[in-house]
């Protein structure tokens, strides 16, 4: 059983790194290995994602209501989500996802996609979310999002990168990333619940509840700070962080 301190650490990592372009999966893997969180279970994973999902829904509650009324935008978000779900399901069911969860892969993807983020962040803004987010844009970003299934790529990172590549500004790119996170996190949670039901191992305890709460708190704060940050600054700090982290990981791997 994970302790409350371990739950707090995992919730902080999930809440912070899920929405920053630094890869939550990579950080959860790295920290779990370092602290030997070997007994981290499926229920806790679901609760971590559920907390982040609730944070997005509550933070964007007013805009989500408008999205629901705006059928065209909702359809585009769904279209942008479609590519990652079947590919993710196949990787999970075949066990291929586990083969990607290693330090060498994380090191290289953290480096390569950090550098890609740097160059796309320099692209001149030409498009607006309200008028230029088309079905074609949604499909392109959705196809890029598939790469997020590889630890170290970062789902938020690759969706922001692809949106910047299409000429959207940092703020709109982040909003696209957040809206796309809703169906992705929902799908991950549903899959997790299904597997728990299949295994007959439902154990809704106090730690599971506080995991949702902690993950929600860290996620909500991160969303608010990040959106305010990118109104004023570039994404360079995240690029530098990724490069430093990748060099540390690759040094451990090869030396």
Number of C-alpha atoms within 10 A of each C-alpha: 10 13 10 13 9 16 22 18 18 25 30 22 22 26 28 24 23 26 25 20 27 26 28 24 22 25 19 21 17 17 14 17 12 9 9 10 18 10 10 15 11 15 21 23 20 22 24 30 26 21 26 29 25 22 25 20 17 13 15 17 13 10 14 16 11 13 17 12 11 12 11 12 19 16 15 20 25 18 19 25 25 19 18 18 16 12 14 19 15 12 17 13 10 9 11 12 16 12 10 16 17 15 20 18 20 25 25 19 23 28 24 15 23 28 17 16 23 18 15 18 24 14 14 13 14 11 16 14 16 9 7 14 19 14 16 13 17 24 19 18 28 24 19 20 28 21 20 21 19 22 27 34 29 28 31 27 27 27 29 31 29 26 29 27 21 21 21 25 22 23 20 22 23 26 19 22 24 22 21 24 22 19 18 20 19 16 16 18 20 14 14 19 16 12 15 16 11 10 9 9 11 13 9 10 9 9 18 17 14 19 28 24 21 23 29 27 19 22 29 23 14 20 24 11 10 15 15 12 14 15 12 9 10 14 18 16 10 17 23 15 14 24 19 13 17 24 15 12 20 17 12 12 13 7 5
